[in-house]
Amino acid sequence: MQVLDRRKAMAILPLWRLAFRPFFLAGGVLALLAVPLWLAAFTGRLAAWQPAGGWLAWHRHELLFGFGLAIIAGFLLTAVQTWTGTPGLSGKRLAALAVVWLGARLAWLVDAPWPVLTVLELGFALAVAVLMGLTLWRVRQKRNYPIVLVLLLLAAADALSLYGLVQHNEGLQRQSVLTGLWLVAAMMGLIGGRVIPFFTQRGLGRVEGVAPWPWLDRLLLAGSALVALLYAFGLALAASAWVGLLFVALAVGHGIRLVRWHDRDLWRVPLLWSLHLAYAWLAVACLGMALWHFGVPVNPSLAVHGLTIGAMAGLILAMIARVSLGHTGRPLEPPAGMTLAFILLNLACVSRVLLVLVFPLAGLWLAALCWTLAFGLYAWRYGPMLLQTRVDGHPG
């Protein structure tokens, strides 16, 4: 199917031809800069400069709603072209959306007046949801409607964060981020459940893929969404055996998926084992939260960082490494340094979740160093690809 007018598409500056280009690049650069900036603030080197809500609130918010949502937008607004057979966002409209995202990031950093910050921040989140919704609705692609619902809930969680900021309520801001994180976990389960077995089949040349279990897919999506709502209403903020059972069910469900998807040959392919390891961290994070809810004396922050670094960032890095190759017309062979980047990001998670229990400061600094190097490698190796035309001469 010819989706694009080739002449018009090729006249667009490469950066604005599809959404994965600006948002993968911008999200990667934000990830690269955000952790060193947070550590500089954490050690008192930026005491005279305070972003909106303070540095801790900025750190929590931006790595989710800045970095995470940028990558989600880039992936979905690119994939929807393939899903629906209609042209994806490009050109001036894509550039305008990217400017809104960048404006929101700068507004948080300079502590802009809350009306300005609100318009930019919610403007981006809602625009992504509306663009996805309209594109899917035009072709009545009901299968992907849950994605739009999750995007709208993410926008609502972001609105809760802004309300907490305006009310100077640090608890509400933290609550909103936890809500958003488990909504992203729902998105990871939904999208990961489709692409990980598919990529594994294609990457290993298997004739048949693993048949999905729709009932499990629905339960994992509903379970993660329920966790997010429990955080939104404050019901999951205190230890509860019932919430612990929900997390156990999620951990078991994700574990079953991993066992079903496993193929021992995948460990030879970095673009595959990086995906599977990231998904494994999602199951580990659910298990960690279950232990805390059952009264085991573990810091729930460890499970949260397992989710954010190992699962969310791990899946993001693995996905954007593969998608960037495919959509720029390159063979699915990661450039030099990317295997190291996958290893470094997993080491960052191990350091932040486990090493800190023994060597708190060393674990924290090692995690930050590994994270920064991992996304630095992505920006270095993939930045030129995202800024240049496809190597096969096709639009996109």
C-alpha atoms as a printed R data frame, in Angstrom:
    type eleno elety resid chain resno       x       y      z
1   ATOM     1    CA   MET     A     1   0.000   0.000  0.000
2   ATOM     2    CA   GLN     A     2   1.344   3.435 -0.964
3   ATOM     3    CA   VAL     A     3   0.688   5.472  2.166
4   ATOM     4    CA   LEU     A     4   2.680   8.599  1.329
5   ATOM     5    CA   ASP     A     5   2.907  11.040 -1.581
6   ATOM     6    CA   ARG     A     6   6.597  10.388 -2.301
7   ATOM     7    CA   ARG     A     7   7.360  13.808 -3.773
8   ATOM     8    CA   LYS     A     8   5.870  15.708 -0.849
9   ATOM     9    CA   ALA     A     9   7.387  13.351  1.722
10  ATOM    10    CA   MET     A    10  10.900  13.683  0.292
11  ATOM    11    CA   ALA     A    11  10.636  17.494  0.345
12  ATOM    12    CA   ILE     A    12  10.330  17.461  4.150
13  ATOM    13    CA   LEU     A    13  13.478  17.907  6.219
14  ATOM    14    CA   PRO     A    14  14.516  14.385  7.347
15  ATOM    15    CA   LEU     A    15  14.059  15.160 11.052
16  ATOM    16    CA   TRP     A    16  10.356  15.896 10.515
17  ATOM    17    CA   ARG     A    17   9.438  13.007  8.216
18  ATOM    18    CA   LEU     A    18   8.138  10.692 10.953
19  ATOM    19    CA   ALA     A    19   7.595  11.094 14.679
20  ATOM    20    CA   PHE     A    20  10.230   8.570 15.763
21  ATOM    21    CA   ARG     A    21  12.988  10.888 14.511
22  ATOM    22    CA   PRO     A    22  12.552  13.998 16.706
23  ATOM    23    CA   PHE     A    23  11.119  12.205 19.742
24  ATOM    24    CA   PHE     A    24  13.636   9.353 19.914
25  ATOM    25    CA   LEU     A    25  16.441  11.880 19.544
26  ATOM    26    CA   ALA     A    26  14.995  14.403 22.006
27  ATOM    27    CA   GLY     A    27  13.999  11.733 24.515
28  ATOM    28    CA   GLY     A    28  17.443  10.143 24.334
29  ATOM    29    CA   VAL     A    29  19.195  13.464 24.883
30  ATOM    30    CA   LEU     A    30  16.912  14.277 27.826
31  ATOM    31    CA   ALA     A    31  17.723  10.887 29.392
32  ATOM    32    CA   LEU     A    32  21.417  11.557 28.817
33  ATOM    33    CA   LEU     A    33  21.278  14.937 30.572
34  ATOM    34    CA   ALA     A    34  18.643  14.395 33.246
35  ATOM    35    CA   VAL     A    35  20.491  12.010 35.565
36  ATOM    36    CA   PRO     A    36  23.765  14.005 35.717
37  ATOM    37    CA   LEU     A    37  21.721  17.147 36.314
38  ATOM    38    CA   TRP     A    38  19.813  15.421 39.118
39  ATOM    39    CA   LEU     A    39  23.038  14.228 40.746
40  ATOM    40    CA   ALA     A    40  24.493  17.727 40.544
41  ATOM    41    CA   ALA     A    41  21.413  19.008 42.359
42  ATOM    42    CA   PHE     A    42  21.472  16.079 44.805
43  ATOM    43    CA   THR     A    43  25.036  16.933 45.821
44  ATOM    44    CA   GLY     A    44  24.194  20.622 46.319
45  ATOM    45    CA   ARG     A    45  25.939  22.005 43.258
46  ATOM    46    CA   LEU     A    46  22.739  23.619 41.940
47  ATOM    47    CA   ALA     A    47  21.367  24.988 45.200
48  ATOM    48    CA   ALA     A    48  20.764  28.444 43.704
49  ATOM    49    CA   TRP     A    49  18.648  27.071 40.852
50  ATOM    50    CA   GLN     A    50  15.310  25.403 41.513
51  ATOM    51    CA   PRO     A    51  13.000  24.064 38.791
52  ATOM    52    CA   ALA     A    52   9.238  23.861 39.282
53  ATOM    53    CA   GLY     A    53   8.550  21.920 42.474
54  ATOM    54    CA   GLY     A    54  12.229  21.471 43.315
55  ATOM    55    CA   TRP     A    55  14.818  19.052 41.982
56  ATOM    56    CA   LEU     A    56  13.351  15.849 43.400
57  ATOM    57    CA   ALA     A    57   9.951  16.570 41.884
58  ATOM    58    CA   TRP     A    58  11.630  17.504 38.601
59  ATOM    59    CA   HIS     A    59  13.647  14.272 38.579
60  ATOM    60    CA   ARG     A    60  10.570  12.127 39.129
61  ATOM    61    CA   HIS     A    61   8.358  13.991 36.704
62  ATOM    62    CA   GLU     A    62  10.707  14.503 33.786
63  ATOM    63    CA   LEU     A    63  12.013  10.965 33.498
64  ATOM    64    CA   LEU     A    64   8.413   9.791 33.200
65  ATOM    65    CA   PHE     A    65   6.393  12.531 31.509
66  ATOM    66    CA   GLY     A    66   9.334  14.105 29.682
67  ATOM    67    CA   PHE     A    67  11.547  11.218 28.590
68  ATOM    68    CA   GLY     A    68   9.088   8.322 28.749
69  ATOM    69    CA   LEU     A    69   6.159  10.079 27.088
70  ATOM    70    CA   ALA     A    70   8.394  11.449 24.309
71  ATOM    71    CA   ILE     A    71   9.484   7.930 23.355
72  ATOM    72    CA   ILE     A    72   5.918   6.629 23.592
73  ATOM    73    CA   ALA     A    73   4.764   9.454 21.303
74  ATOM    74    CA   GLY     A    74   7.534   8.799 18.805
75  ATOM    75    CA   PHE     A    75   6.801   5.076 18.693
76  ATOM    76    CA   LEU     A    76   3.004   5.277 18.520
77  ATOM    77    CA   LEU     A    77   2.745   8.163 16.051
78  ATOM    78    CA   THR     A    78   5.102   6.242 13.759
79  ATOM    79    CA   ALA     A    79   3.547   2.791 14.234
80  ATOM    80    CA   VAL     A    80   0.010   4.047 13.647
81  ATOM    81    CA   GLN     A    81   0.925   4.692 10.002
82  ATOM    82    CA   THR     A    82   1.645   0.977  9.561
83  ATOM    83    CA   TRP     A    83  -1.347  -0.096 11.658
84  ATOM    84    CA   THR     A    84  -3.898   1.998  9.765
85  ATOM    85    CA   GLY     A    85  -2.405   2.504  6.317
86  ATOM    86    CA   THR     A    86  -2.798   6.274  6.658
87  ATOM    87    CA   PRO     A    87   0.033   8.851  6.621
88  ATOM    88    CA   GLY     A    88   1.737   9.470  9.959
89  ATOM    89    CA   LEU     A    89   2.323  12.865 11.511
90  ATOM    90    CA   SER     A    90   5.056  14.758  9.665
91  ATOM    91    CA   GLY     A    91   6.248  18.159  8.523
92  ATOM    92    CA   LYS     A    92   5.070  21.334 10.218
93  ATOM    93    CA   ARG     A    93   2.524  19.599 12.451
94  ATOM    94    CA   LEU     A    94   5.185  17.239 13.789
95  ATOM    95    CA   ALA     A    95   7.583  20.144 14.321
96  ATOM    96    CA   ALA     A    96   4.872  22.051 16.213
97  ATOM    97    CA   LEU     A    97   4.243  19.059 18.489
98  ATOM    98    CA   ALA     A    98   7.976  18.764 19.170
99  ATOM    99    CA   VAL     A    99   8.143  22.474 20.034
100 ATOM   100    CA   VAL     A   100   5.326  22.033 22.558
101 ATOM   101    CA   TRP     A   101   7.238  19.109 24.156
102 ATOM   102    CA   LEU     A   102  10.460  21.149 24.300
103 ATOM   103    CA   GLY     A   103   8.605  24.163 25.672
104 ATOM   104    CA   ALA     A   104   7.183  22.049 28.494
105 ATOM   105    CA   ARG     A   105  10.666  20.749 29.385
106 ATOM   106    CA   LEU     A   106  12.093  24.255 29.511
107 ATOM   107    CA   ALA     A   107   9.095  25.542 31.468
108 ATOM   108    CA   TRP     A   108   9.722  22.937 34.202
109 ATOM   109    CA   LEU     A   109  13.406  23.848 34.348
110 ATOM   110    CA   VAL     A   110  12.930  27.606 34.645
111 ATOM   111    CA   ASP     A   111   9.886  27.363 36.945
112 ATOM   112    CA   ALA     A   112   7.600  29.150 34.508
113 ATOM   113    CA   PRO     A   113   4.228  30.507 35.732
114 ATOM   114    CA   TRP     A   114   1.860  27.593 36.276
115 ATOM   115    CA   PRO     A   115  -0.657  28.576 33.536
116 ATOM   116    CA   VAL     A   116   2.138  28.503 30.943
117 ATOM   117    CA   LEU     A   117   3.487  25.227 32.281
118 ATOM   118    CA   THR     A   118   0.016  23.664 32.343
119 ATOM   119    CA   VAL     A   119  -0.816  24.621 28.759
120 ATOM   120    CA   LEU     A   120   2.465  23.247 27.424
121 ATOM   121    CA   GLU     A   121   2.584  20.096 29.560
122 ATOM   122    CA   LEU     A   122  -1.006  18.979 29.119
123 ATOM   123    CA   GLY     A   123  -1.070  20.296 25.564
124 ATOM   124    CA   PHE     A   124   1.546  17.745 24.546
125 ATOM   125    CA   ALA     A   125   0.054  14.778 26.402
126 ATOM   126    CA   LEU     A   126  -3.470  15.463 25.149
127 ATOM   127    CA   ALA     A   127  -2.319  16.156 21.592
128 ATOM   128    CA   VAL     A   128  -0.646  12.740 21.391
129 ATOM   129    CA   ALA     A   129  -3.795  11.027 22.700
130 ATOM   130    CA   VAL     A   130  -6.080  12.960 20.335
131 ATOM   131    CA   LEU     A   131  -3.866  12.350 17.290
132 ATOM   132    CA   MET     A   132  -3.775   8.633 18.022
133 ATOM   133    CA   GLY     A   133  -7.490   8.509 18.730
134 ATOM   134    CA   LEU     A   134  -8.507  10.315 15.547
135 ATOM   135    CA   THR     A   135  -6.224   8.211 13.350
136 ATOM   136    CA   LEU     A   136  -7.551   4.952 14.810
137 ATOM   137    CA   TRP     A   137 -11.172   6.144 14.757
138 ATOM   138    CA   ARG     A   138 -11.046   7.031 11.051
139 ATOM   139    CA   VAL     A   139 -10.418   3.392 10.185
140 ATOM   140    CA   ARG     A   140 -12.425   2.064 13.173
141 ATOM   141    CA   GLN     A   141  -9.435   0.076 14.438
142 ATOM   142    CA   LYS     A   142 -10.986  -0.926 17.741
143 ATOM   143    CA   ARG     A   143  -8.159  -3.312 18.641
144 ATOM   144    CA   ASN     A   144  -5.914  -0.349 19.471
145 ATOM   145    CA   TYR     A   145  -8.474   1.806 21.295
146 ATOM   146    CA   PRO     A   146  -7.043   0.717 24.705
147 ATOM   147    CA   ILE     A   147  -3.826   2.520 23.774
148 ATOM   148    CA   VAL     A   148  -5.747   5.787 23.509
149 ATOM   149    CA   LEU     A   149  -7.380   5.145 26.876
150 ATOM   150    CA   VAL     A   150  -3.966   4.622 28.508
151 ATOM   151    CA   LEU     A   151  -2.699   7.832 26.879
152 ATOM   152    CA   LEU     A   152  -5.667   9.783 28.247
153 ATOM   153    CA   LEU     A   153  -5.081   8.324 31.709
154 ATOM   154    CA   LEU     A   154  -1.424   9.351 31.446
155 ATOM   155    CA   ALA     A   155  -2.553  12.884 30.655
156 ATOM   156    CA   ALA     A   156  -4.832  12.764 33.709
157 ATOM   157    CA   ALA     A   157  -1.906  11.583 35.871
158 ATOM   158    CA   ASP     A   158   0.167  14.471 34.520
159 ATOM   159    CA   ALA     A   159  -2.673  16.843 35.396
160 ATOM   160    CA   LEU     A   160  -2.647  15.453 38.948
161 ATOM   161    CA   SER     A   161   1.072  16.199 39.109
162 ATOM   162    CA   LEU     A   162   0.470  19.774 38.007
163 ATOM   163    CA   TYR     A   163  -2.300  20.169 40.578
164 ATOM   164    CA   GLY     A   164   0.062  18.927 43.279
165 ATOM   165    CA   LEU     A   165   2.657  21.426 42.064
166 ATOM   166    CA   VAL     A   166   0.239  24.351 42.225
167 ATOM   167    CA   GLN     A   167  -0.949  23.244 45.682
168 ATOM   168    CA   HIS     A   168   2.649  22.742 46.891
169 ATOM   169    CA   ASN     A   169   1.642  19.201 47.742
170 ATOM   170    CA   GLU     A   170   4.683  16.940 47.346
171 ATOM   171    CA   GLY     A   171   2.626  13.882 48.216
172 ATOM   172    CA   LEU     A   172   0.224  14.432 45.318
173 ATOM   173    CA   GLN     A   173   3.138  14.899 42.931
174 ATOM   174    CA   ARG     A   174   4.688  11.615 44.042
175 ATOM   175    CA   GLN     A   175   1.302   9.905 43.837
176 ATOM   176    CA   SER     A   176   0.807  11.131 40.269
177 ATOM   177    CA   VAL     A   177   4.192   9.808 39.165
178 ATOM   178    CA   LEU     A   178   3.497   6.381 40.661
179 ATOM   179    CA   THR     A   179   0.156   6.410 38.854
180 ATOM   180    CA   GLY     A   180   1.875   7.299 35.599
181 ATOM   181    CA   LEU     A   181   4.568   4.663 36.039
182 ATOM   182    CA   TRP     A   182   2.060   1.833 36.310
183 ATOM   183    CA   LEU     A   183   0.156   3.203 33.332
184 ATOM   184    CA   VAL     A   184   3.413   3.003 31.397
185 ATOM   185    CA   ALA     A   185   3.780  -0.544 32.750
186 ATOM   186    CA   ALA     A   186   0.344  -1.268 31.274
187 ATOM   187    CA   MET     A   187   1.539   0.159 27.952
188 ATOM   188    CA   MET     A   188   4.714  -1.934 28.132
189 ATOM   189    CA   GLY     A   189   2.661  -5.046 28.725
190 ATOM   190    CA   LEU     A   190   0.316  -4.204 25.850
191 ATOM   191    CA   ILE     A   191   2.922  -3.229 23.243
192 ATOM   192    CA   GLY     A   192   5.629  -5.562 24.531
193 ATOM   193    CA   GLY     A   193   3.209  -8.457 24.432
194 ATOM   194    CA   ARG     A   194   2.842  -7.907 20.703
195 ATOM   195    CA   VAL     A   195   6.311  -6.941 19.534
196 ATOM   196    CA   ILE     A   196   8.641  -9.038 21.708
197 ATOM   197    CA   PRO     A   197   7.408 -12.449 20.467
198 ATOM   198    CA   PHE     A   198   7.100 -11.063 16.919
199 ATOM   199    CA   PHE     A   199  10.612  -9.587 16.925
200 ATOM   200    CA   THR     A   200  11.934 -12.825 18.431
201 ATOM   201    CA   GLN     A   201  10.333 -14.910 15.705
202 ATOM   202    CA   ARG     A   202  11.628 -12.624 12.941
203 ATOM   203    CA   GLY     A   203  15.057 -12.156 14.485
204 ATOM   204    CA   LEU     A   204  15.646 -15.914 14.838
205 ATOM   205    CA   GLY     A   205  14.002 -16.856 11.548
206 ATOM   206    CA   ARG     A   206  11.409 -19.106 13.158
207 ATOM   207    CA   VAL     A   207   8.591 -20.300 10.905
208 ATOM   208    CA   GLU     A   208   5.947 -19.817 13.585
209 ATOM   209    CA   GLY     A   209   5.740 -17.421 16.484
210 ATOM   210    CA   VAL     A   210   4.354 -17.947 19.955
211 ATOM   211    CA   ALA     A   211   0.574 -17.857 19.798
212 ATOM   212    CA   PRO     A   212  -0.838 -15.148 22.075
213 ATOM   213    CA   TRP     A   213  -3.119 -15.904 24.976
214 ATOM   214    CA   PRO     A   214  -5.694 -13.092 24.697
215 ATOM   215    CA   TRP     A   215  -7.090 -13.774 28.167
216 ATOM   216    CA   LEU     A   216  -3.640 -13.261 29.722
217 ATOM   217    CA   ASP     A   217  -3.053 -10.128 27.668
218 ATOM   218    CA   ARG     A   218  -6.334  -8.643 28.889
219 ATOM   219    CA   LEU     A   219  -5.695  -9.567 32.507
220 ATOM   220    CA   LEU     A   220  -2.216  -8.016 32.524
221 ATOM   221    CA   LEU     A   221  -3.498  -4.814 30.930
222 ATOM   222    CA   ALA     A   222  -6.415  -4.588 33.363
223 ATOM   223    CA   GLY     A   223  -4.209  -5.472 36.347
224 ATOM   224    CA   SER     A   224  -1.612  -2.786 35.618
225 ATOM   225    CA   ALA     A   225  -4.334  -0.228 34.961
226 ATOM   226    CA   LEU     A   226  -5.977  -1.186 38.268
227 ATOM   227    CA   VAL     A   227  -2.675  -0.688 40.112
228 ATOM   228    CA   ALA     A   228  -2.391   2.755 38.524
229 ATOM   229    CA   LEU     A   229  -5.904   3.680 39.646
230 ATOM   230    CA   LEU     A   230  -5.188   2.425 43.168
231 ATOM   231    CA   TYR     A   231  -2.229   4.798 43.288
232 ATOM   232    CA   ALA     A   232  -4.285   7.643 41.795
233 ATOM   233    CA   PHE     A   233  -6.831   7.331 44.615
234 ATOM   234    CA   GLY     A   234  -4.148   6.750 47.249
235 ATOM   235    CA   LEU     A   235  -5.237   3.187 48.050
236 ATOM   236    CA   ALA     A   236  -1.882   1.609 47.132
237 ATOM   237    CA   LEU     A   237   0.293   4.078 49.034
238 ATOM   238    CA   ALA     A   238   0.072   2.048 52.261
239 ATOM   239    CA   ALA     A   239   0.986  -1.622 52.548
240 ATOM   240    CA   SER     A   240  -1.992  -3.870 51.838
241 ATOM   241    CA   ALA     A   241  -2.124  -7.651 51.419
242 ATOM   242    CA   TRP     A   242  -4.852  -7.302 48.781
243 ATOM   243    CA   VAL     A   243  -2.693  -5.001 46.671
244 ATOM   244    CA   GLY     A   244   0.198  -7.395 47.281
245 ATOM   245    CA   LEU     A   245  -1.855 -10.231 45.788
246 ATOM   246    CA   LEU     A   246  -2.531  -8.095 42.725
247 ATOM   247    CA   PHE     A   247   1.207  -7.523 42.279
248 ATOM   248    CA   VAL     A   248   1.862 -11.254 42.691
249 ATOM   249    CA   ALA     A   249  -0.659 -11.972 39.933
250 ATOM   250    CA   LEU     A   250   1.076  -9.457 37.667
251 ATOM   251    CA   ALA     A   251   4.516 -10.918 38.409
252 ATOM   252    CA   VAL     A   252   3.278 -14.428 37.640
253 ATOM   253    CA   GLY     A   253   1.538 -13.298 34.442
254 ATOM   254    CA   HIS     A   254   4.606 -11.510 33.129
255 ATOM   255    CA   GLY     A   255   6.738 -14.491 34.127
256 ATOM   256    CA   ILE     A   256   4.503 -16.881 32.183
257 ATOM   257    CA   ARG     A   257   4.887 -14.679 29.130
258 ATOM   258    CA   LEU     A   258   8.664 -14.694 29.431
259 ATOM   259    CA   VAL     A   259   8.781 -18.480 29.695
260 ATOM   260    CA   ARG     A   260   6.520 -18.867 26.652
261 ATOM   261    CA   TRP     A   261   8.548 -16.380 24.582
262 ATOM   262    CA   HIS     A   262  11.930 -17.801 25.507
263 ATOM   263    CA   ASP     A   263  14.212 -19.277 22.866
264 ATOM   264    CA   ARG     A   264  17.763 -20.092 23.906
265 ATOM   265    CA   ASP     A   265  19.121 -18.686 20.640
266 ATOM   266    CA   LEU     A   266  17.882 -15.187 21.507
267 ATOM   267    CA   TRP     A   267  20.904 -14.719 23.804
268 ATOM   268    CA   ARG     A   268  23.064 -14.468 20.687
269 ATOM   269    CA   VAL     A   269  21.136 -11.433 19.421
270 ATOM   270    CA   PRO     A   270  21.536  -8.166 21.411
271 ATOM   271    CA   LEU     A   271  18.399  -6.624 19.903
272 ATOM   272    CA   LEU     A   272  16.442  -9.563 21.343
273 ATOM   273    CA   TRP     A   273  17.979 -10.313 24.745
274 ATOM   274    CA   SER     A   274  17.783  -6.620 25.605
275 ATOM   275    CA   LEU     A   275  14.001  -6.757 25.096
276 ATOM   276    CA   HIS     A   276  13.580  -9.937 27.128
277 ATOM   277    CA   LEU     A   277  15.740  -8.656 30.003
278 ATOM   278    CA   ALA     A   278  13.769  -5.414 30.135
279 ATOM   279    CA   TYR     A   279  10.521  -7.351 30.338
280 ATOM   280    CA   ALA     A   280  12.014  -9.541 33.077
281 ATOM   281    CA   TRP     A   281  12.676  -6.394 35.142
282 ATOM   282    CA   LEU     A   282   8.948  -5.631 34.881
283 ATOM   283    CA   ALA     A   283   8.168  -8.963 36.558
284 ATOM   284    CA   VAL     A   284  10.879  -8.318 39.185
285 ATOM   285    CA   ALA     A   285   9.432  -4.869 39.950
286 ATOM   286    CA   CYS     A   286   5.975  -6.395 40.478
287 ATOM   287    CA   LEU     A   287   7.447  -9.010 42.793
288 ATOM   288    CA   GLY     A   288   9.320  -6.335 44.781
289 ATOM   289    CA   MET     A   289   6.144  -4.327 45.246
290 ATOM   290    CA   ALA     A   290   4.296  -7.475 46.342
291 ATOM   291    CA   LEU     A   291   6.925  -8.154 49.023
292 ATOM   292    CA   TRP     A   292   6.589  -4.628 50.399
293 ATOM   293    CA   HIS     A   293   2.803  -4.870 50.500
294 ATOM   294    CA   PHE     A   294   3.097  -8.157 52.394
295 ATOM   295    CA   GLY     A   295   5.158  -6.411 55.065
296 ATOM   296    CA   VAL     A   296   8.664  -7.501 54.077
297 ATOM   297    CA   PRO     A   297  11.051  -4.722 55.225
298 ATOM   298    CA   VAL     A   298  12.259  -3.625 51.791
299 ATOM   299    CA   ASN     A   299  12.245  -0.078 50.478
300 ATOM   300    CA   PRO     A   300   9.560   0.180 47.759
301 ATOM   301    CA   SER     A   301  11.806   2.696 46.004
302 ATOM   302    CA   LEU     A   302  13.998  -0.240 44.979
303 ATOM   303    CA   ALA     A   303  11.099  -1.863 43.146
304 ATOM   304    CA   VAL     A   304  10.170   1.479 41.578
305 ATOM   305    CA   HIS     A   305  13.716   1.894 40.252
306 ATOM   306    CA   GLY     A   306  13.608  -1.679 38.959
307 ATOM   307    CA   LEU     A   307  10.540  -0.596 37.012
308 ATOM   308    CA   THR     A   308  11.935   2.728 35.808
309 ATOM   309    CA   ILE     A   309  15.529   1.783 34.976
310 ATOM   310    CA   GLY     A   310  15.377  -1.904 34.172
311 ATOM   311    CA   ALA     A   311  11.934  -2.233 32.621
312 ATOM   312    CA   MET     A   312  10.912   1.176 31.270
313 ATOM   313    CA   ALA     A   313  14.302   2.541 30.211
314 ATOM   314    CA   GLY     A   314  15.518  -0.932 29.245
315 ATOM   315    CA   LEU     A   315  12.560  -1.551 26.958
316 ATOM   316    CA   ILE     A   316  12.831   1.970 25.572
317 ATOM   317    CA   LEU     A   317  16.519   1.604 24.706
318 ATOM   318    CA   ALA     A   318  15.997  -1.816 23.131
319 ATOM   319    CA   MET     A   319  12.974  -0.651 21.137
320 ATOM   320    CA   ILE     A   320  14.388   2.619 19.852
321 ATOM   321    CA   ALA     A   321  17.623   0.863 18.887
322 ATOM   322    CA   ARG     A   322  15.668  -1.550 16.697
323 ATOM   323    CA   VAL     A   323  12.957   0.783 15.400
324 ATOM   324    CA   SER     A   324  15.491   3.457 14.450
325 ATOM   325    CA   LEU     A   325  17.336   0.931 12.278
326 ATOM   326    CA   GLY     A   326  14.244  -0.404 10.565
327 ATOM   327    CA   HIS     A   327  12.668   2.981  9.859
328 ATOM   328    CA   THR     A   328  15.884   4.455  8.448
329 ATOM   329    CA   GLY     A   329  16.232   1.559  6.002
330 ATOM   330    CA   ARG     A   330  19.163  -0.160  7.716
331 ATOM   331    CA   PRO     A   331  19.754  -3.850  8.443
332 ATOM   332    CA   LEU     A   332  18.731  -4.900 11.943
333 ATOM   333    CA   GLU     A   333  22.304  -4.999 13.213
334 ATOM   334    CA   PRO     A   334  23.037  -2.515 16.030
335 ATOM   335    CA   PRO     A   335  26.038  -0.228 15.445
336 ATOM   336    CA   ALA     A   336  29.229  -0.595 17.445
337 ATOM   337    CA   GLY     A   337  28.732   0.232 21.095
338 ATOM   338    CA   MET     A   338  25.033  -0.563 21.406
339 ATOM   339    CA   THR     A   339  25.544  -4.024 22.882
340 ATOM   340    CA   LEU     A   340  27.648  -2.296 25.534
341 ATOM   341    CA   ALA     A   341  24.830   0.228 26.021
342 ATOM   342    CA   PHE     A   342  22.347  -2.569 26.757
343 ATOM   343    CA   ILE     A   343  24.776  -4.118 29.251
344 ATOM   344    CA   LEU     A   344  25.419  -0.756 30.917
345 ATOM   345    CA   LEU     A   345  21.737  -0.010 31.387
346 ATOM   346    CA   ASN     A   346  21.138  -3.386 33.024
347 ATOM   347    CA   LEU     A   347  24.188  -2.789 35.211
348 ATOM   348    CA   ALA     A   348  22.696   0.596 36.142
349 ATOM   349    CA   CYS     A   349  19.542  -1.167 37.312
350 ATOM   350    CA   VAL     A   350  21.452  -3.785 39.299
351 ATOM   351    CA   SER     A   351  23.493  -1.017 40.928
352 ATOM   352    CA   ARG     A   352  20.471   1.138 41.817
353 ATOM   353    CA   VAL     A   353  18.336  -1.765 43.059
354 ATOM   354    CA   LEU     A   354  20.837  -4.150 44.661
355 ATOM   355    CA   LEU     A   355  24.308  -2.633 45.027
356 ATOM   356    CA   VAL     A   356  22.931   0.363 46.946
357 ATOM   357    CA   LEU     A   357  21.893  -2.025 49.711
358 ATOM   358    CA   VAL     A   358  25.572  -2.709 50.429
359 ATOM   359    CA   PHE     A   359  27.352   0.382 49.108
360 ATOM   360    CA   PRO     A   360  24.755   3.184 48.986
361 ATOM   361    CA   LEU     A   361  26.814   6.001 47.474
362 ATOM   362    CA   ALA     A   362  28.919   3.779 45.213
363 ATOM   363    CA   GLY     A   363  25.785   2.056 43.915
364 ATOM   364    CA   LEU     A   364  24.095   5.380 43.229
365 ATOM   365    CA   TRP     A   365  27.079   6.838 41.366
366 ATOM   366    CA   LEU     A   366  27.709   3.667 39.371
367 ATOM   367    CA   ALA     A   367  24.059   3.524 38.353
368 ATOM   368    CA   ALA     A   368  24.175   7.159 37.206
369 ATOM   369    CA   LEU     A   369  27.406   6.610 35.265
370 ATOM   370    CA   CYS     A   370  26.124   3.485 33.516
371 ATOM   371    CA   TRP     A   371  22.784   5.142 32.650
372 ATOM   372    CA   THR     A   372  24.508   8.204 31.203
373 ATOM   373    CA   LEU     A   373  26.965   6.178 29.152
374 ATOM   374    CA   ALA     A   374  24.172   3.952 27.807
375 ATOM   375    CA   PHE     A   375  22.095   6.853 26.500
376 ATOM   376    CA   GLY     A   376  25.238   8.686 25.423
377 ATOM   377    CA   LEU     A   377  26.067   5.733 23.177
378 ATOM   378    CA   TYR     A   378  22.561   5.815 21.708
379 ATOM   379    CA   ALA     A   379  22.742   9.551 20.990
380 ATOM   380    CA   TRP     A   380  26.211   9.184 19.451
381 ATOM   381    CA   ARG     A   381  25.417   6.199 17.241
382 ATOM   382    CA   TYR     A   382  21.819   6.948 16.314
383 ATOM   383    CA   GLY     A   383  21.719  10.757 16.266
384 ATOM   384    CA   PRO     A   384  23.133  10.967 12.722
385 ATOM   385    CA   MET     A   385  20.687   8.295 11.496
386 ATOM   386    CA   LEU     A   386  17.723  10.258 12.835
387 ATOM   387    CA   LEU     A   387  18.906  13.481 11.218
388 ATOM   388    CA   GLN     A   388  19.637  12.015  7.784
389 ATOM   389    CA   THR     A   389  17.492  10.531  5.014
390 ATOM   390    CA   ARG     A   390  16.846   6.795  4.853
391 ATOM   391    CA   VAL     A   391  19.779   4.911  3.349
392 ATOM   392    CA   ASP     A   392  17.462   3.058  0.929
393 ATOM   393    CA   GLY     A   393  16.135   6.298 -0.558
394 ATOM   394    CA   HIS     A   394  12.539   5.796  0.583
395 ATOM   395    CA   PRO     A   395  10.528   8.470  2.443
396 ATOM   396    CA   GLY     A   396  10.086   8.174  6.171
